[in-house]
Amino acid sequence: MRDSSFNESFATTNEREVREIARQIVATFLDDRARMFFVTRMFEFANDFAEEARSDVAFLRAERRDDGTRSFKLTEAAPLRTSFGEGFLY
């Protein structure tokens, strides 16, 4: 198994360009039947694959209960637009 990270490659690229580059890379791997994990907060990128409803793609999310607490379990679920990050005003 190989471990690859795109963080450095995408650090100076805007989200629209990253989305397209990442989509092409992941689609190529999927077409070659490679198995991979792709962790991202880019909703549009993930949602593109969700809308295709591919049988070879699964989406996992950290479970978040109705009261906001976490179980630290991963569940299969569609991508969400929010990452639940808290903002701070200074």
ABEGO torsion letter per residue (X at the ends): XBBBBAAAAAAABBAAAAAAAAAAAAAAAAAAGBBBBBBBABAAAAAAAAAAGBAABBBBBBBBBAAGBBAGBBBBBBBBABAGBBBBBX
